[in-house]
Amino acid sequence: MSGCCSRRALLLQSAAVFTAAAASGPNRAAAAAVPAASGNGDGEILGQGNFRYRAHRLWGRLDHRKYPVKDCHGISGDRNGRIVLLTNDTHNNLIAYTTGGGLVRAWENRYPGAHGFDIVDARGEDQFWITDHTRRLVSVCTPEGRELLQVGPEAVKSQYPDLSRYRPTNTATLPDGDFFVSDGYGSSFVHHFDPKGRYISSFGGKGDAPQSLDIPHAVWIDSRSGKPLLLVCDRGHNALKWFSLSGEFLHSIDFGAMQIDDEPVGALPCNVAPFHGYRGGQFDDHLAIACLAGMVLILDGTNRVVSVIGGMPPAYVDGKLQQLENFNYTFNHPHDLYVDSAGAIYVAQWGSNRTYPIKLEPL
């Protein structure tokens, strides 16, 4: 079974489990503390501490007939202050919004498996990095769509006896132009390339050892300590894992399984976004993590969970994170997210009834 199909089966099961659990169980009584949404289901208050938000579910809504979406897989911000969405609907793979939710433009039709998305500053110009797991390639383009680099499966053919087992999901770029590609829906390796797309090395692969991976859904360069490391969202292991740039395993955070009605359901971390400039930069060492199990986690500079947006408050006992609890009316399956300098979080969702992005307004 492919990674794409297996995640769909897993999330369908997870959604049913969460729905049943929300209606019963003594711990769910605490949900009464969550303020009710307005009459149209908008405006729910989520999160805790310094990271409380008002959810605007209708922020990105457009006319489906003119600007259709399937899965909203990626979201980022450009140098002009626009919020840019990546969807796997080839009527318009890219949709740009103002921060107020107004449509700027919709374009692009080349990416049926559009999945990973990042906007990279390349010497003062934006580059769009798009990963398509159906075409099994990474495409680097200008915002207008001119392709600057394409890295397809032939770049890793020395590592794959069967190239059908290569299905990339995401990229992370270094300032010198080197980049990493996560084979999230294929064989669970992470590959390192030079600026021209030439293969350098690989690490990971399926297994249960600390350095092994299982659906490395996304990768991100973590420079918060002053030394760049590679952060991997290891969705299958329900963990975040940090590696050196040479692929040496360093440490990890295990979010643990949430046992609900005797079914193991994890947070399913799948993408990372940093804070930058919010409240004078005092939270620039914090990260937001999109989790397919219906929540967004906020981690502080020590990688401790300080807010569960869409769940009950995080708890630690003897330094160990306790079972996370999902409860909200806003999210289905957060897949990617972007944090602007005002602290607003824009959330793109997979498998969520073809709905548009959500904005979380900080309180």
Secondary structure, DSSP 4 states (H G I P E B T S, - for coil): --HHHHHHHHHHHHHHHHHHHHTSSGGGGGGGGSPPP-TTS---EEEETTEEEEEETTTT---TTTS--S-EEEEEE-TTS-EEEEES-TT-SEEEE-TTS-EEEEE----TTEEEEEEEEETTEEEEEEEETTTTEEEEE-TT--EEEEE-GGGGGGG-SSGGG----EEEE-TTS-EEEE-TTTT-EEEEE-TTS-EEEEEE-SSSSTT--S-EEEEEEE-TTSS-EEEEEEGGGTEEEEE-TTS-EEEEEE--EEEETTEEEE--EEEEEE--SGGGGTTTT-EEEEETTTEEEEE-TTS-EEEEETBSPP-EETTEEPPP-B--SS-S-EEEEEE-TTS-EEEEESSSTT---EEEEE-
